[in-house]
Amino acid sequence: MFYCALIIFFTYFYTAIRLQPDRPRRQHEEVRRLHPGRSAGKKTSEYIDRTLTRITLPGAIFLAMISVLPDFMIRWFNVPFYFGGTSLLIVVGVALDTVRQMESHLLTRHYEGFLKKSKTRAVR
């Protein structure tokens, strides 16, 4: 349970640091644009923060479940699983990022793409 709580906490922490809900408010004020249905200012920042909080919760719970699943399978079902949950998340994240970078390099050279049915291709 403590491991799951740490994963959920650090998911929120990373989201808050990475996305900074205050940044779009400053950009809107500089460019004088308005968020649909909201004026640029504190209300925009609160709206973005509330939306991020609602979106982050299911993602954090999913990450916690994926991280705990290998330990659960080893202890309860005696499955010889050689990866921990955290390493599984890292491997999948690195693999997706590598494919995305390969796609971007190939598309800059006007190739059709590395994977024909990839969803990471840019829209032309």
N, C-alpha and C positions, 0 to 999 in steps of 0.2 A: 504494500500500500504506500509506503514511504517513497519507493522508487517511482510509482505512478504519480504521486503528488509532486515530486521533483520534476518529472517530465512535463507535467501540465504547467507548473510554475515557470519553467524555463522556456516553454513555448510562448507563453504570454510575455515574458521578459524579452525574448528575441523579437517578437512581433512589435512590441512597443519601441524597441531601439531601432529596428530596421525600417519600419514604415513611418514612424514619427507623425502622429495625427495632426500635429501643430504645423508641419511643413506645408501642406496644401493650403491652409488658411493664409500663411504668409505669401505664398505664390499668388493666390487669388487677390489678395490686397495689392500686391505689386502690379499685377496685370489689369486689375479692375474687372475681373471676370466674376461671375456669380455661379455658385453651385446650383443645379436645378432645384428650385423650391427653397433654397436657403441663401441668405445674403452672406457675403464674405465677412468673416469675423469669428467670434467665439462660438456661435451656434453651429457654424460649419465644422469647426474643430470637434465640438461635442458630438455631432452627428457621425462624423467619420470614426471617432473613438468608440462610440456605441456600436456601430456596425462592425468594426474590427473585433470587438469583444464578442459579439454574437457569432461571428464566423470562426473565430479562433477556438472557441470551446469544443465544437465537434472535432476539429482537426487535432486538438491537443488530446482529447480522449482516444481518438483513433491511434495516434502515435504511442500513447501509453499502452494501449491494447497490443499493438504490434510488438512493442519492446518487451512486454511481459509474456507474450505467447510462447516463445521458445522455452523459457524456464518452466512454464506451466506444462508444456508437452513433455519435457524431460522428467519432471517430478511425478506427474500423474499417470502418464501413458508409457513411460520408459522408452520414448522415441530417441534414437541416437541423433540428436540435432547438434551440429558442430558450430553453429553460429549463434551468438547471443542476439538479443533483440536490437540493441544499439548498433552493433556491427552490421546487422541486416539493413537497418535504416541508412547507415552510411554507404553501404555498397549500392543500394538502389539509388540513392541521391547522386552519387558520383557517376553511376552508369547513365542516368537520365541527363545529367549535365554534360557528360562527354558526348552523347548522341546529339544534344542540342548544339554544342559547339561545332561538331563535325558538320551538321546541317548548315550552320551559318557560314562556315568556311567554304563549303561546296556551292552554296547559293551565291556567294560573292564572286565566284568564278564562273557563274552562269551554267552550272551543272544542274541536272534534274534533281539531284538529291541522293543521299545515301540510302534512305529507305523510301520505297515508292509510296507506301501508304502511311507515312509518318504524319502525325498531327502537328509536328513542330515546324513544318515548312511555312515559310512566309507566304502570305496571300499576294498574288501577282495581279 
